[in-house]
Amino acid sequence: MTPRSPARVVGPALTQRVTSWIPNRSAALLRGVAAGRIESAIGVTVGAVWLSTTPLFFLCAAVDLVDGGPDADALLVSGLVTAVAGLFVLRLSRFPSELPIARLFSALVCGALAALVAVTAAHFVTGAASTVDAALAEASATISGTNASTIDPETLSLGMMLFRSIGQWLAAAALIVVLVRILPHLGVGGLDADGGVATRSARRLAPRSGSTMVRLLALYSLLTFLLLIAYFLAGMSLIDSLVHSTTTISSGGFSSRSGSIGAFDSAAIEWVAIVGMVTAGTSLPLMFRALRRADLHRFARSVEFRSYIGLIIAAVVVVLAWSEEWPTMNDVRESVFSVASAISTTGYVAGDLASVSYGAEALFLVLMVVGGMSASVAGGFKVMRFMVIGRYIGRELRRSIHPTAVEKIHLGRSSIGEVALARIIGELFLSTMVLLPLVLVFTADGLNFEAAFSFAVSALSNVGFAFGLDGPHDHLGALGTIGHLAGAVLMLVGRVSITPILVSLGGIGEPTQREIRRWRRTRHEKVIR
């Protein structure tokens, strides 16, 4: 008789392994600290983000001190704390020799969360937001470039007003860095070399990505300066011009007035804002190449730019057609302004959005979802991705008639690979799966369905204004703690993208999932024996 193999000593395996994993990891961390620096891309990213945001704290504290505002000390102290924390984390961390894709995703998300923590602290310690959840929502709106707020901007000190507006500008500048340095390696939503039209066009500007990044940031700064001059010549004060130039070109939308651009009651200022918003939704690499070679025909040759401008013109015509009377020049300007604000995801308001028809509301929501061009600082799903999905639908319809046909998807002179196509469709599907549950959260927190749905779409697209309430910017203020947290999540997902966040969450939960699978396997083996 063959002797039976000894049974495993399982015990409370799951609890034992999970509880032992925590001290083991803590001991490894302490050994790494004792030995010197720890290889951690997340630590380097978090420390660099905290350290790079400290000049903004100090600048705004100095401005508020000169202006005699009440927030100079709070901004200075919070800036010092942020700087010390950043130096400490950088002292303990060094960039790893090997960086898997999953760690790169996690570093991107943790960098955004680090900026969120710093900006949340600034809003809370200065008293701009009275509660932590409101400060978190305000911080998320700042770093994501969303014009959603619970604060009356006219009650803010000059230091905090500049902190919020320059914060949106810096967040968009960071997005340019991510576009050039990180997205080509991640391929988020099809924005990679296989996708063809976004990051590949950026890499063509210079042989090295560092040079590409510097050139795009220089163009971004130049456009901001030109917009500041234009606002000033149109009748704004210097401070108002600075605030609105930084939040226009970054598609952020924060204003120094509670009535947004409409509070100035100036047609010239509105036209300047329209030009700035359309520019913010245009591809930066396309603008750079066209201006560098003095070849404005590049805009006409770009299939995505033609579609972008065509959407704006078609939407303006439709909005004017829905009006009950023959449109005047003021009506035309207001329609162009609203369409440009929605598709560029800036979120400025010039007219009374509460009086627009339901058809116009639906059209504005569609434009928010579409967003600007790829490789721009605008939010939304991007024009290029919807063009690719349209070509994919057309190909599948032709395949239903000719099943054996082999056809690649082309966008202009670029060929869209199947991997990029799958990523684009997956990005749209995952975003929808995040949007729908949070609409229910908003309705449970006090908003009616129209307000909840429109604000969810607006927050995910990083726009800000929505419909269904008395004012276009009242939605975030009407929500409670749960609604503020949900809104912050939507705004962050809209800017960072859902794929890196889900991959990072999977990486965090991977050790626990591995232990659960091991516990279930050992339990199954014990039952069989």
N, C-alpha and C positions, 0 to 999 in steps of 0.2 A: 504494500500500500504506500503510495507516494505521500510523503509528509506534506501537510498544508503549510504554505508560506505564512510567516508571522504577519499578523494584522498590523496596520499602521497605527501609531498613537496619534490620533487626530486632535482630540480635545476641542476646546473652543477656538478652532483654527483662525477664523476670521477676526475675532476680537483680539486674539493674541498677536497676530501678524500686524494688524493695523496699529495697535498700541505700541508694538516694538518698532514699527517703521518710523514713528514720530521721534523718539529719542535717538534712533540711529541717524536720522537725517540731521537732527540738531547737533549730535556729536560730530558728524562730518563737517557741518558748518563751522563749529568751533575750531576744529582742527585746521580748516582752511583759513580762518581768521588768524590763528596762531602762526601758521606757516607763511602768511603773507596774503597776497591777493587771490581772489576766487575767480575762476573762469566763469563769467556770466554775462551774456549779451543783454539780459534783462537789467542787471545791475548797472552796466555801463549806460544803457539807454535812459533809465530812470534818473541816474545821477546827472547825465548830460542835459536832460530836459529841465530838471530843477535848477541846475546851474545857469542854463541859458535864459531862463525866465527871470532871474534876479535883476538884470538891468532894467526890465520893465517896471518892477516894483520900485527901484530906486529913482528912476526917472519920474514916475508919477508921484512919488512922495515928495521929490524936490519941487515939482510943479505945484502941488497942493500946498506946500509950505510957503512958496512965494505968493500964491494966490490967497493965503490966509484961510485955507480950508481946514476942516476938522479931521481929515483922514491921513495926514502926513505921518504921524507917529505910527499908526496901525500899519500902513503900507511899508514903512521902513522896517519895523520889527518883523513883520511877516516875510519881507524880503530877506532879512538876515537869517531867519530860521530856515527858509528855503535854500539859501546859499550854503549854510552849514550842513544841512541834510544832504544836499547834492555833493558837496566835497567829501563827506563821510562815506557815502555810497560809492563814489568813484575811487576813493582810497582803498576800499575793500574789494573792488571788482577790476577785472581786466578782460579784454575781449578774447573770446576763445579762439583757439587755432582752427577748430572745425565748427561750423554753424549749420545744423540741419534746418530744413525748411520750417519744421514745426516751431523751433526756437526763434526763428526769424519772425514768424507770425506772432508769437508771444511777446517778443521784444517790441513790435509795432504797437500792439494793444496796450502793453504796460507803459509805453511812452505816452500814449494818449491819456491813460489813467493817471500818470504822474502829473501831467499838465492839469488834468481835472482837479486833482487834490490841491495843487497850488492855487489855482484860480478860485476854487471853492473857499479856501481859507481866506483869501483876500476879500471876497464878498461878505464873509461872515464876521471877520474881525473888525471891518470898517462899519458894520451895521447897515450896509446897503441891502442885505437880505436878513430878515429877522430870525429865520429858522435855518437849520442845517439843510433840510430838504429843498427849501427855496434857493439857498446858496448853491446847492448842487445843480439845480435846474438852470440857474443863471450862468454857472460856470460851463455847463454843457453847451448852452447857447453860444457862449463866447468862443470856445475852442472849436465848435462845429460850424460856426458862421451861420447861425439861425437867428432870425429877428423875432424871438419869442421871449417875453420878459414879464416879470411881476412887478417891476420897478418903474416909477415915473421918472424918465431921464432928467427932467427939469429939477428934481429934488436932489440929484447927485452932486457931489463936489466935483471940481474940475479934475482932480487927480483920478477919481474913480471913473469919470466919463472917459478920460483918455485911456485909462487902464482897459476898459471894455472895448473901445474902438481899436486901439493899437493891438490889443489881444486878438481880435478877429483878424487883423492884418497879418500878424505874425503866424497865426494858425494856418492861414492860406499859404504863407511863404513856406511853412513846414510841409504843407501838402505838396508843394513843388519839389522839395527835397525828396519826399517819399516817392513821388512820381519817377524821378530820375534814378535814385539809388536803390530803391527797395522793390517797387512794383515789377520791374523787369524780371526779378528772381522769383516772384510769387505768382504772377499771372492771375491776379484777382479779377474775376468777372470778365476774362478775356482781354484785359489790358496788358498784353505781353507781346513778345516778338512774334508769336504765332498768330495773335490777333491782328497785328499788322499796322494799325493806324494810330495808336496812342503813344506808347513808350518808344516804339521804334523810330517814329518821327522825331522824338525828343533826342534820342541817342545820335541821330545824324547831324546834330548841330556842331559837335566837336568830337574829336577822336577819343577823348576821355570823358567819363560821366561827370567828373568834378568840374571840368570846364563847361560842360553843358549846364550844370546846376547854377554856376555863377552867372552865365549869360542869361538864363531865364529869370533869375532873381534880379539882375540888373534891369531887364526889361520891365519886370513887375514894379520895381521901384520908380522907374522913369514914368510909367503910366500913372502911378499914384501921384507923382509930382505934377504932371500935366493936368490931372483931374483937380488937384488942389487949386492950381492957378485958375482953371476954368470956373470952379465954384466961386472963387473969390471975385473974379470979374463979373460973374452973373449976379452978385449982390450979397453973398454970404460974408459973415465976419471971418477973420482968420481962424479962430478956434472952430467955428462951425465947418469951415472948409476943410480943416484938418480931420475932424471927426468923420465927415461924410465922404471924403476922398478915400480914407482908409477902409471904411466899411462898404463903399461901393465897389471898388476894384477887387476886394476880397469876397464879394457876394455875401457879406455878413448881414448888413441891413440895420445895425444899431444906429440910432439918430440921437441928436442932442435935443430934439423936441418931441413932446408926447404925440403930436400929430404927424410925425415923420416928415417927409418932404412936403406934404400938403400944407404944413403949418407955415411955410414961407410964402405961400400964395404968389408964386413967381413962375411964369411960363418959361423964362430963360433957365432957371434952376432946374425945372423939371426936364427940359431938353438935355441939359448937361448930364443929369442923372440917367436919362434914357441911353445916351451914348456910352456912359460908364458901365451901365448894367449889361448892355449888349456886348461890350468889350470883355467884361468879366466872364461871360459865357462862351467866349471864343478861345480856341486852342492857342496857348502861348507859343508852342513851337511853330505853328503856322504863322502867327504874327511876326515872330522873330525872323524867320526865313524870308518872309515877304518884305519886311522893312530893311533887312540887311542887304538884300540884293536889289532893292528898289523895284520889285516885281509885284505890283498889286494884282496882277492877273492870277497869282497863286490862290487868292481867295476864290476867284471864279472857277478855278480848276479843281478845288477841293469839293468833293461830293458831299462831305459832311457839312461844310460851311454853307453850301447851297441849300441843303435840307434845313439847316438851322435858321437861316434867314427866311426861307420859304415858309417854315412853320410860324414865324413871327408875323409875316405879312398875311398869311391865311387866317390866323387867329384874330388879328385886328379887323379884317373884313367881316368875319363871322360875328364878332362882338358888336360892330357897328350895325350889322344887318338885324340884330336882335333888338335894337333900340326902337322905340315907338315913333320917334320923330326923325326928320331929316337931320343928320349929324352936322354939327358945327365944328369949327377948328378946335374949340376947347374939348369937344367930345372925342375928336380924333386923337388929340394929345393925351387925354386921359386913358383912352383905350390902348394906345401904343405903350404908355407908361405901365399900365397894369399887366399887359402881356409880357413886356420885357422884364418886369419885376418877378413874374411867376416863372418864366422859362429860364431866367438866369439865377433863380433861387435866391435873389437878394432880399425880397420881402418888404421893400419900401411901399408906402401907401401915399397916394396923392389925392384921390377922390373918395367918394362915399361908396365903399364896397358893399354896404348893407342894402343899397338900392339896385344892385345889378340883378339881372334875371337869373333864374335857376340854370338856364342853358349856359350862361356866361360863367357861373360858378363851376359847373361841371367841366367846362373848357379850361378854366384856370387850374383845376386839380389835375387834369391830364397834362398840362404844360409843366406843372410842378414835378410830376412823375418823370417826364421826359428829361427835363433839366438841360444843361448846356452841352457843349461839345466835349469830347474826350480830350484829356490833357489840358483842361481848363480848371480854374479854381471853383467853378460852380458845382452845386450838388445835383441831386437827381440821378436817374439811371443812365443818363447820357444818350445823346442823339445817335451815336454810332451803334450802341448796343441794340436800340430799337430798329435801326436800319438792318443790322445783321439778322435779327429775328424776323423781320419782314421778308428778307431774301430767303431765309430758311423755310418760312411758310410757303412761299412761292415754289421753292424747289420740291417740297413734299407734295404739293398739289400736282405738279407736273409728273412726279413719280407715281402718283395714283393712276395716271393715264398711261405712262410708259414705265412700268416697274423695273425694267432692266437698264434704264438710263443711269449713267454715271455722270454726276455734275458737281463741281465744286462751287462754293459760294464766293463771289467776288464783291469787293467794295471798292469802287474806283479801280486803281491798279493793284490793290492788295488782295491777296487770297486769304480767306478765313479758314483756318484748319478746324478739324472736327473737335479737337481738344478745347480750343478757344470757344467754339460754339457751345459745347457742353457746359463750360464754365459760365457763359453768359446766361444760358437758360437756367442753370442751377442758382445763380445769384438772384435772378428775378423771382424764382420760386421760393427761395429761403427768405427773401425780404417780405414777400407776401405772407408767409407763415409767421413771421414776427409781427407784421402789421395787424392782422386780424384779431389776435387775442388782446392786444393792447387797446384796440378800439372798444372792446368789452370792458376793459379796466377803466377807460375814460367815461363810459356811460355809467358804470357803477359808482364812479366818483363824483357824479353830479351833472355831467354834460348831456345834452340831448344827442340823438344819434347823428344828426347832421353836423353838429359842432364836433362831436367825438371823431367821426370819420374824417372830416376835412382837416382837423388839427393833427390827426395821426399821419395822414398823407403829407401834410405840410412839414411836420417835424421830421419825418423820415427823409424827406427831400431837402431838408435844411433851408426852408423858406421862412416860415414864421406866421404869416397872416393866414386866417382861416375864416370860415363862415358859420352861421347858425346862432351867433350871439350879437349883442348890440354893437360891439366894436370888433375890428379884425384882429386885435391883439389882446383880447380879454380872456382867452381860453386858458392860458397857463395860470393866471391869477385866480380863475374860478375853480381850479382843482385843489385837492387836498394833498396830504403827504404822499399817498400812493400814486396819485396822478402826477405829482412832480417827479417822482422816481421813474415812473413809466415814460414820461416825456423826456427825461434826461437820457434814458436808455435808447429811445428812438433817435434822438438827435445824434448820439454817439455812434449808433449803428449806421445812420445815414452818411456820416463823414468817414468813419474808419472802414466800413463795409462789413457785412455780416460774416463773410467767410473767415477772416482772421479771428474774429471774436469766438466763433464756434470752435475753430481749431484750437484756440488757446484754452477754452473751457474744457475741451476734450483732453488736452495735455495735463491740465490740473487734476481732472478726475481719473486719469489713466491709472495711477497707482492703486486707487481704491477699486476701480473696475477689475484690475488684474487680481487683486486679493479676493474679490468676490467670486470671480471665475475659478480661482484655485480652491477656494473653500467649497464651492458647489461640486467641483470635480472630486475632491477628496471625500466629500459626504456621499456622493454617488458610488464611489468605490467601496466605501464602508458598507453601504446597503447591499451591494452585490455580494460581498463576502459574507 
